[in-house]
Amino acid sequence: MKTLKDVKVGETVTVTKLHGEGPVKRRMMDMGITRGVELYVRKVAPLGDPVELNIRGYELSVRKDDAAIIEVT
């Protein structure tokens, strides 16, 4: 299982599944991270947290813990 946490800078991936439950999963979906959407990893902070993404035409920063629940291909 490959998660968003494992993706390198410059890669484009597709979300296959959101793990987790409750408010965390709902927050991810509210930010536009849903199954089938493409994510482009723009950059990663020097210590690896957060990860900056381009998604649906806007930029989004996601913490490493949250990136670990986003399964991608």
LOTOR-578828 format. One record per residue: residue number from 1; z, y, x of N, C-alpha, C in turn. Coordinates in nm, 3 decimals. Example, Ala and Ser with C-alpha at 12.3 -4.5 7.8 and 13.67 -1.06 7.14 Angstrom:
REM LOTOR-578828
<pt num="1" n_z="0.780" n_y="-0.569" n_x="1.319" ca_z="0.780" ca_y="-0.450" ca_x="1.230" c_z="0.780" c_y="-0.330" c_x="1.320"/>
<pt num="2" n_z="0.708" n_y="-0.225" n_x="1.285" ca_z="0.714" ca_y="-0.106" ca_x="1.367" c_z="0.787" c_y="0.003" c_x="1.290"/>
***
This chain:
REM LOTOR-578828
<pt num="1" n_z="0.000" n_y="-0.118" n_x="0.084" ca_z="0.000" ca_y="0.000" ca_x="0.000" c_z="0.000" c_y="0.124" c_x="0.089"/>
<pt num="2" n_z="-0.100" n_y="0.208" n_x="0.071" ca_z="-0.112" ca_y="0.332" ca_x="0.148" c_z="-0.064" c_y="0.448" c_x="0.061"/>
<pt num="3" n_z="0.024" n_y="0.529" n_x="0.116" ca_z="0.074" ca_y="0.644" ca_x="0.042" c_z="0.024" c_y="0.773" c_x="0.106"/>
<pt num="4" n_z="0.043" n_y="0.883" n_x="0.036" ca_z="0.001" ca_y="1.013" ca_x="0.086" c_z="0.070" c_y="1.046" c_x="0.218"/>
<pt num="5" n_z="0.188" n_y="0.992" n_x="0.239" ca_z="0.263" ca_y="1.016" ca_x="0.362" c_z="0.189" c_y="0.961" c_x="0.485"/>
<pt num="6" n_z="0.106" n_y="0.860" n_x="0.465" ca_z="0.034" ca_y="0.793" ca_x="0.575" c_z="-0.101" c_y="0.856" c_x="0.607"/>
<pt num="7" n_z="-0.147" n_y="0.950" n_x="0.527" ca_z="-0.280" ca_y="1.009" ca_x="0.543" c_z="-0.280" c_y="1.114" c_x="0.654"/>
<pt num="8" n_z="-0.386" n_y="1.114" n_x="0.732" ca_z="-0.399" ca_y="1.208" ca_x="0.844" c_z="-0.462" c_y="1.340" c_x="0.799"/>
<pt num="9" n_z="-0.442" n_y="1.444" n_x="0.877" ca_z="-0.500" ca_y="1.575" ca_x="0.849" c_z="-0.652" c_y="1.565" c_x="0.849"/>
<pt num="10" n_z="-0.716" n_y="1.627" n_x="0.751" ca_z="-0.861" ca_y="1.626" ca_x="0.742" c_z="-0.918" c_y="1.516" c_x="0.654"/>
<pt num="11" n_z="-0.835" n_y="1.425" n_x="0.608" ca_z="-0.882" ca_y="1.316" ca_x="0.523" c_z="-0.879" c_y="1.356" c_x="0.376"/>
<pt num="12" n_z="-0.972" n_y="1.302" n_x="0.300" ca_z="-0.973" ca_y="1.317" ca_x="0.155" c_z="-0.946" c_y="1.180" c_x="0.096"/>
<pt num="13" n_z="-0.849" n_y="1.173" n_x="0.006" ca_z="-0.811" ca_y="1.046" ca_x="-0.056" c_z="-0.809" c_y="1.062" c_x="-0.208"/>
<pt num="14" n_z="-0.806" n_y="0.949" n_x="-0.278" ca_z="-0.799" ca_y="0.949" ca_x="-0.424" c_z="-0.667" c_y="0.886" c_x="-0.466"/>
<pt num="15" n_z="-0.599" n_y="0.948" n_x="-0.560" ca_z="-0.472" ca_y="0.897" ca_x="-0.611" c_z="-0.500" c_y="0.774" c_x="-0.697"/>
<pt num="16" n_z="-0.429" n_y="0.663" n_x="-0.669" ca_z="-0.445" ca_y="0.543" ca_x="-0.749" c_z="-0.324" c_y="0.519" c_x="-0.840"/>
<pt num="17" n_z="-0.205" n_y="0.562" n_x="-0.796" ca_z="-0.085" ca_y="0.538" ca_x="-0.876" c_z="0.027" c_y="0.631" c_x="-0.833"/>
<pt num="18" n_z="0.108" n_y="0.672" n_x="-0.930" ca_z="0.230" ca_y="0.748" ca_x="-0.901" c_z="0.349" c_y="0.656" c_x="-0.922"/>
<pt num="19" n_z="0.427" n_y="0.636" n_x="-0.819" ca_z="0.549" ca_y="0.557" ca_x="-0.832" c_z="0.663" c_y="0.654" c_x="-0.867"/>
<pt num="20" n_z="0.780" n_y="0.602" n_x="-0.886" ca_z="0.891" ca_y="0.690" ca_x="-0.923" c_z="0.899" c_y="0.701" c_x="-1.073"/>
<pt num="21" n_z="1.000" n_y="0.774" n_x="-1.118" ca_z="1.018" ca_y="0.786" ca_x="-1.262" c_z="1.091" c_y="0.914" c_x="-1.295"/>
<pt num="22" n_z="1.095" n_y="0.945" n_x="-1.423" ca_z="1.171" ca_y="1.060" ca_x="-1.469" c_z="1.114" c_y="1.193" c_x="-1.423"/>
<pt num="23" n_z="1.204" n_y="1.287" n_x="-1.392" ca_z="1.163" ca_y="1.424" ca_x="-1.361" c_z="1.071" c_y="1.436" c_x="-1.240"/>
<pt num="24" n_z="1.089" n_y="1.351" n_x="-1.139" ca_z="1.005" ca_y="1.360" ca_x="-1.018" c_z="0.861" c_y="1.327" c_x="-1.052"/>
<pt num="25" n_z="0.839" n_y="1.218" n_x="-1.124" ca_z="0.703" ca_y="1.179" ca_x="-1.163" c_z="0.642" c_y="1.285" c_x="-1.255"/>
<pt num="26" n_z="0.719" n_y="1.336" n_x="-1.348" ca_z="0.672" ca_y="1.439" ca_x="-1.440" c_z="0.630" c_y="1.566" c_x="-1.365"/>
<pt num="27" n_z="0.709" n_y="1.604" n_x="-1.263" ca_z="0.677" ca_y="1.723" ca_x="-1.183" c_z="0.546" c_y="1.704" c_x="-1.107"/>
<pt num="28" n_z="0.525" n_y="1.585" n_x="-1.051" ca_z="0.400" ca_y="1.556" ca_x="-0.980" c_z="0.281" c_y="1.569" c_x="-1.075"/>
<pt num="29" n_z="0.295" n_y="1.513" n_x="-1.194" ca_z="0.186" ca_y="1.520" ca_x="-1.292" c_z="0.162" c_y="1.664" c_x="-1.337"/>
<pt num="30" n_z="0.267" n_y="1.742" n_x="-1.353" ca_z="0.253" ca_y="1.883" ca_x="-1.391" c_z="0.180" c_y="1.964" c_x="-1.284"/>
<pt num="31" n_z="0.193" n_y="1.923" n_x="-1.158" ca_z="0.124" ca_y="1.993" ca_x="-1.049" c_z="-0.021" c_y="1.948" c_x="-1.034"/>
<pt num="32" n_z="-0.064" n_y="1.854" n_x="-1.118" ca_z="-0.204" ca_y="1.811" ca_x="-1.116" c_z="-0.228" c_y="1.682" c_x="-1.040"/>
<pt num="33" n_z="-0.123" n_y="1.619" n_x="-0.991" ca_z="-0.140" ca_y="1.493" ca_x="-0.917" c_z="-0.137" c_y="1.379" c_x="-1.018"/>
<pt num="34" n_z="-0.256" n_y="1.336" n_x="-1.058" ca_z="-0.270" ca_y="1.227" ca_x="-1.155" c_z="-0.368" c_y="1.125" c_x="-1.100"/>
<pt num="35" n_z="-0.372" n_y="1.008" n_x="-1.161" ca_z="-0.460" ca_y="0.902" ca_x="-1.115" c_z="-0.605" c_y="0.948" c_x="-1.118"/>
<pt num="36" n_z="-0.678" n_y="0.920" n_x="-1.008" ca_z="-0.819" ca_y="0.953" ca_x="-1.000" c_z="-0.852" c_y="1.087" c_x="-0.937"/>
<pt num="37" n_z="-0.752" n_y="1.173" n_x="-0.916" ca_z="-0.777" ca_y="1.305" ca_x="-0.858" c_z="-0.791" c_y="1.293" c_x="-0.706"/>
<pt num="38" n_z="-0.879" n_y="1.375" n_x="-0.648" ca_z="-0.896" ca_y="1.375" ca_x="-0.503" c_z="-0.803" c_y="1.475" c_x="-0.437"/>
<pt num="39" n_z="-0.743" n_y="1.435" n_x="-0.326" ca_z="-0.653" ca_y="1.520" ca_x="-0.248" c_z="-0.711" c_y="1.533" c_x="-0.108"/>
<pt num="40" n_z="-0.719" n_y="1.656" n_x="-0.058" ca_z="-0.761" ca_y="1.681" ca_x="0.079" c_z="-0.637" c_y="1.727" c_x="0.156"/>
<pt num="41" n_z="-0.604" n_y="1.655" n_x="0.262" ca_z="-0.487" ca_y="1.691" ca_x="0.344" c_z="-0.528" c_y="1.800" c_x="0.440"/>
<pt num="42" n_z="-0.483" n_y="1.922" n_x="0.414" ca_z="-0.522" ca_y="2.041" ca_x="0.490" c_z="-0.446" c_y="2.051" c_x="0.620"/>
<pt num="43" n_z="-0.313" n_y="2.037" n_x="0.614" ca_z="-0.233" ca_y="2.038" ca_x="0.737" c_z="-0.095" c_y="1.982" c_x="0.710"/>
<pt num="44" n_z="-0.028" n_y="1.949" n_x="0.819" ca_z="0.108" ca_y="1.897" ca_x="0.814" c_z="0.193" c_y="1.984" c_x="0.904"/>
<pt num="45" n_z="0.312" n_y="2.020" n_x="0.857" ca_z="0.403" ca_y="2.103" ca_x="0.936" c_z="0.439" c_y="2.031" c_x="1.066"/>
<pt num="46" n_z="0.480" n_y="2.105" n_x="1.169" ca_z="0.510" ca_y="2.045" ca_x="1.299" c_z="0.608" c_y="1.928" c_x="1.295"/>
<pt num="47" n_z="0.707" n_y="1.933" n_x="1.209" ca_z="0.803" ca_y="1.823" ca_x="1.200" c_z="0.763" c_y="1.721" c_x="1.093"/>
<pt num="48" n_z="0.643" n_y="1.736" n_x="1.038" ca_z="0.592" ca_y="1.639" ca_x="0.942" c_z="0.629" c_y="1.668" c_x="0.797"/>
<pt num="49" n_z="0.699" n_y="1.775" n_x="0.772" ca_z="0.743" ca_y="1.804" ca_x="0.636" c_z="0.738" c_y="1.953" c_x="0.612"/>
<pt num="50" n_z="0.663" n_y="2.007" n_x="0.521" ca_z="0.584" ca_y="1.944" ca_x="0.416" c_z="0.439" c_y="1.917" c_x="0.456"/>
<pt num="51" n_z="0.367" n_y="1.855" n_x="0.363" ca_z="0.224" ca_y="1.828" ca_x="0.377" c_z="0.151" c_y="1.927" c_x="0.287"/>
<pt num="52" n_z="0.050" n_y="1.996" n_x="0.340" ca_z="-0.025" ca_y="2.091" ca_x="0.259" c_z="-0.156" c_y="2.028" c_x="0.213"/>
<pt num="53" n_z="-0.180" n_y="2.035" n_x="0.082" ca_z="-0.295" ca_y="1.970" ca_x="0.020" c_z="-0.385" c_y="2.071" c_x="-0.049"/>
<pt num="54" n_z="-0.512" n_y="2.036" n_x="-0.061" ca_z="-0.603" ca_y="2.105" ca_x="-0.152" c_z="-0.626" c_y="2.009" c_x="-0.266"/>
<pt num="55" n_z="-0.598" n_y="2.055" n_x="-0.389" ca_z="-0.611" ca_y="1.971" ca_x="-0.507" c_z="-0.661" c_y="2.057" c_x="-0.623"/>
<pt num="56" n_z="-0.767" n_y="2.012" n_x="-0.687" ca_z="-0.821" ca_y="2.081" ca_x="-0.805" c_z="-0.844" c_y="2.231" c_x="-0.781"/>
<pt num="57" n_z="-0.882" n_y="2.268" n_x="-0.659" ca_z="-0.916" ca_y="2.406" ca_x="-0.629" c_z="-0.799" c_y="2.494" c_x="-0.590"/>
<pt num="58" n_z="-0.682" n_y="2.441" n_x="-0.570" ca_z="-0.569" ca_y="2.521" ca_x="-0.522" c_z="-0.494" c_y="2.449" c_x="-0.412"/>
<pt num="59" n_z="-0.408" n_y="2.523" n_x="-0.343" ca_z="-0.329" ca_y="2.466" ca_x="-0.234" c_z="-0.190" c_y="2.431" c_x="-0.285"/>
<pt num="60" n_z="-0.140" n_y="2.318" n_x="-0.237" ca_z="-0.010" ca_y="2.268" ca_x="-0.281" c_z="0.063" c_y="2.209" c_x="-0.161"/>
<pt num="61" n_z="0.189" n_y="2.240" n_x="-0.147" ca_z="0.272" ca_y="2.179" ca_x="-0.043" c_z="0.364" c_y="2.077" c_x="-0.107"/>
<pt num="62" n_z="0.370" n_y="1.958" n_x="-0.047" ca_z="0.450" ca_y="1.848" ca_x="-0.100" c_z="0.544" c_y="1.798" c_x="0.009"/>
<pt num="63" n_z="0.670" n_y="1.776" n_x="-0.026" ca_z="0.766" ca_y="1.721" ca_x="0.070" c_z="0.729" c_y="1.577" c_x="0.104"/>
<pt num="64" n_z="0.772" n_y="1.532" n_x="0.222" ca_z="0.741" ca_y="1.398" ca_x="0.268" c_z="0.796" c_y="1.291" c_x="0.173"/>
<pt num="65" n_z="0.916" n_y="1.314" n_x="0.120" ca_z="0.975" ca_y="1.218" ca_x="0.026" c_z="0.889" c_y="1.204" c_x="-0.100"/>
<pt num="66" n_z="0.837" n_y="1.316" n_x="-0.148" ca_z="0.751" ca_y="1.312" ca_x="-0.267" c_z="0.616" c_y="1.250" c_x="-0.234"/>
<pt num="67" n_z="0.564" n_y="1.274" n_x="-0.115" ca_z="0.437" ca_y="1.216" ca_x="-0.073" c_z="0.444" c_y="1.064" c_x="-0.068"/>
<pt num="68" n_z="0.563" n_y="1.010" n_x="-0.043" ca_z="0.580" ca_y="0.866" ca_x="-0.032" c_z="0.566" c_y="0.794" c_x="-0.166"/>
<pt num="69" n_z="0.574" n_y="0.865" n_x="-0.278" ca_z="0.560" ca_y="0.799" ca_x="-0.408" c_z="0.417" c_y="0.808" c_x="-0.464"/>
<pt num="70" n_z="0.327" n_y="0.872" n_x="-0.387" ca_z="0.188" ca_y="0.888" ca_x="-0.432" c_z="0.101" c_y="0.785" c_x="-0.359"/>
<pt num="71" n_z="0.058" n_y="0.683" n_x="-0.432" ca_z="-0.026" ca_y="0.578" ca_x="-0.375" c_z="-0.171" c_y="0.624" c_x="-0.377"/>
<pt num="72" n_z="-0.241" n_y="0.609" n_x="-0.263" ca_z="-0.379" ca_y="0.657" ca_x="-0.250" c_z="-0.470" c_y="0.551" c_x="-0.190"/>
<pt num="73" n_z="-0.602" n_y="0.575" n_x="-0.206" ca_z="-0.701" ca_y="0.489" ca_x="-0.139" c_z="-0.795" c_y="0.577" c_x="-0.059"/>
***
